[in-house]
Amino acid sequence: MKKFIFLVFLGVLNAQVYINQNGILIERSVKSWIEFRNANLVRQKYDYSCGSASLASILKYYYEDSSITERIIIDEILKSKGYDVNQNEVLKEGDNIISFLDLSKYAIGKGFKAIGLAVDFDTLSKLKIPVIVFVSIRSIDHFTVYKGMDEEYVYLADPSFGNIKIKIDQFKEMFFQRKDSKYPGKILAILPQKQDTPINKDFMKIKKDSGFTYRLINQDLIHHRFR
């Protein structure tokens, strides 16, 4: 019986649980840690699609365009590069990177402004909107969505790892790709052209007690979950 109760609690992490004479009564189950990790973001399905998934996360969950998918963005960008997506043409080695320029052109085509900027960390910390940031993990280029930071962590909606937080010093190692520059980091901001563009401000809320943190060891991201 004790073993059964233990398994129930694992399955309903963070649920409201009441115990009565007949056993365990679960009144309401809140999001599991897996659901929270993947909430309000688009996970990438392909090795080359972190940029497309990052843009999809902002357009779908911040600007509330429910029609946007990672696949739609990928197909349109690949068509613009001359690929026949209807024939499932395989990307050639070296051609599998979707750039800030590609993402900018797509966003502009959807009626948004797209502004690529070189910034320092102080500028990044003052932003009040989500932006796509360029980072390097194990010498591999990667795009992710910056949501905010506090005195200890940077919070990301990452297409590979989900909703995560990273120690500031460790994030800087990933973000500062031009260490000899006054503005060592690169971001892409997507801004609305129309005043009536819906905005989901809840997208920018960060959960400081989320329990999901990544730390950088020898340029590897190691996932830790704390209760």
C-alpha positions in Angstrom: 0.0 0.0 0.0 2.8 2.4 0.8 4.4 1.7 -2.6 1.1 2.5 -4.3 0.8 5.8 -2.5 4.3 6.7 -3.5 3.6 6.1 -7.2 0.4 8.1 -7.0 2.3 11.1 -5.7 4.9 10.8 -8.5 2.1 10.8 -11.1 0.4 13.9 -9.7 3.3 16.1 -8.8 2.1 19.4 -7.3 -1.5 18.3 -7.2 -3.9 19.2 -4.4 -4.2 15.9 -2.5 -6.6 15.1 0.4 -6.4 12.0 2.5 -9.6 10.5 4.0 -10.5 7.3 5.7 -11.0 5.5 2.4 -7.5 6.4 1.0 -6.3 9.3 -1.2 -8.7 11.7 -2.9 -7.1 13.9 -5.6 -9.1 17.1 -6.0 -7.2 18.9 -8.7 -4.0 18.0 -10.6 -1.9 20.9 -11.7 0.7 20.8 -14.5 3.4 18.1 -14.2 7.0 19.2 -14.5 7.1 18.0 -18.1 4.0 20.1 -19.0 5.5 23.1 -17.3 8.8 22.7 -19.1 7.0 22.7 -22.5 4.3 25.3 -21.7 3.9 28.3 -24.1 6.8 27.4 -26.4 7.4 25.5 -29.6 9.9 22.6 -29.3 12.1 22.1 -32.3 11.6 18.9 -34.3 14.7 19.1 -36.5 18.4 19.6 -35.9 18.3 22.9 -38.0 15.0 24.3 -36.7 15.9 26.0 -33.4 15.5 29.4 -35.1 12.1 28.5 -36.7 10.9 27.1 -33.4 12.0 30.2 -31.5 10.2 32.5 -33.9 7.1 30.3 -33.8 7.1 30.6 -29.9 7.1 34.4 -30.0 4.5 34.7 -32.8 2.2 32.0 -31.4 2.4 32.5 -27.7 3.4 36.2 -27.3 1.6 37.7 -30.3 -1.2 35.0 -30.1 -1.2 33.9 -33.7 -2.5 30.4 -33.3 -2.0 29.6 -37.0 1.8 29.7 -36.7 3.7 26.4 -36.5 7.4 25.5 -36.8 6.7 23.6 -40.0 5.0 26.5 -41.7 7.9 28.8 -41.0 10.5 26.2 -42.1 8.6 25.5 -45.4 8.3 29.1 -46.3 12.0 29.8 -45.5 13.2 26.8 -47.4 11.0 27.7 -50.4 12.7 31.2 -50.4 16.0 29.4 -50.5 15.0 27.3 -53.5 14.2 24.0 -51.9 11.2 22.0 -53.1 9.5 21.1 -49.8 6.8 19.1 -51.7 9.5 16.7 -52.8 11.0 16.4 -49.3 14.3 17.6 -50.6 17.1 16.9 -48.1 19.2 19.8 -47.0 22.8 19.5 -48.0 25.5 19.7 -45.4 26.3 23.4 -44.7 22.9 24.5 -45.9 21.0 23.5 -42.7 21.3 26.8 -40.9 18.4 29.2 -40.8 19.8 32.6 -40.1 18.5 35.8 -38.4 18.1 37.2 -41.9 15.8 34.3 -42.9 13.7 34.7 -39.7 13.6 38.5 -40.2 12.2 38.1 -43.8 9.6 35.7 -42.6 8.4 38.0 -39.7 8.3 41.1 -42.0 6.2 39.1 -44.5 3.7 38.5 -41.7 3.4 42.2 -40.9 6.0 42.6 -38.1 9.2 44.6 -37.8 12.3 42.6 -37.3 15.3 44.3 -35.8 18.7 42.5 -35.5 20.9 44.1 -32.9 24.4 43.7 -31.3 23.9 44.3 -27.6 25.8 44.1 -24.3 24.4 42.2 -21.3 23.1 45.4 -19.6 21.0 46.2 -22.6 19.6 42.7 -22.7 18.7 42.8 -19.0 16.5 45.9 -19.6 14.3 44.4 -22.4 10.6 44.0 -21.6 9.8 41.9 -24.7 10.9 38.4 -25.7 13.8 38.3 -28.2 15.6 35.6 -30.1 19.2 35.4 -28.9 22.1 33.7 -30.5 24.2 31.5 -28.3 26.9 28.8 -28.7 26.6 25.5 -26.9 29.6 23.1 -27.3 30.7 25.2 -30.3 27.3 24.6 -31.9 25.3 27.7 -32.9 21.8 27.8 -31.4 18.8 30.2 -31.2 16.7 30.5 -28.1 14.1 32.9 -26.7 15.1 35.3 -23.9 12.2 36.1 -21.4 14.0 37.9 -18.6 16.4 37.6 -15.7 16.8 38.3 -12.0 19.8 38.8 -9.8 20.9 35.2 -10.3 19.3 33.6 -13.4 18.5 34.2 -17.0 15.1 32.7 -18.1 14.7 31.1 -21.5 11.9 29.5 -23.6 14.3 27.2 -25.3 13.2 25.1 -28.3 15.6 22.3 -27.4 15.4 22.2 -23.6 12.1 23.8 -22.8 11.5 26.5 -20.1 14.8 26.8 -18.3 16.9 29.1 -16.2 20.6 29.4 -16.4 23.1 31.0 -14.0 24.0 34.5 -15.3 27.7 33.8 -15.5 27.2 30.6 -17.4 24.7 32.3 -19.8 27.3 35.0 -20.6 29.7 32.2 -21.7 27.1 31.1 -24.2 25.9 34.6 -25.3 29.1 36.6 -25.6 30.3 35.4 -29.0 32.4 38.5 -29.8 34.3 39.0 -26.6 36.5 41.8 -28.1 33.5 43.9 -29.0 31.6 46.6 -27.0 28.4 44.8 -28.0 29.3 41.1 -27.8 25.8 39.5 -28.0 23.3 39.2 -30.9 19.5 39.4 -30.7 16.6 39.5 -33.0 13.6 41.6 -31.8 10.1 41.0 -33.4 7.9 44.0 -33.1 4.3 44.6 -34.2 3.5 47.0 -37.0 -0.2 47.3 -36.1 -1.4 49.0 -32.9 -4.1 46.4 -32.4 -1.8 43.4 -32.5 -2.7 41.2 -29.5 0.0 40.7 -26.9 0.0 38.0 -24.3 1.9 39.6 -21.4 1.7 36.4 -19.4 4.3 35.0 -21.8 6.9 37.1 -20.1 6.2 35.9 -16.6 9.0 33.9 -15.1 8.7 31.3 -12.4 11.6 31.8 -10.0 10.6 28.6 -8.1 10.2 26.6 -11.3 12.9 24.1 -10.2 14.4 23.9 -13.7 18.0 25.0 -14.0 20.8 24.3 -16.4 24.5 24.7 -15.6 27.4 24.8 -18.0 30.2 22.3 -17.4 32.9 22.0 -20.0 30.5 23.6 -22.5 27.8 21.0 -21.8 24.4 21.9 -20.6 23.5 19.7 -17.6 19.9 19.6 -16.6 19.0 19.6 -12.9 15.6 19.5 -11.3 15.1 20.4 -7.7 12.0 20.0 -5.6 
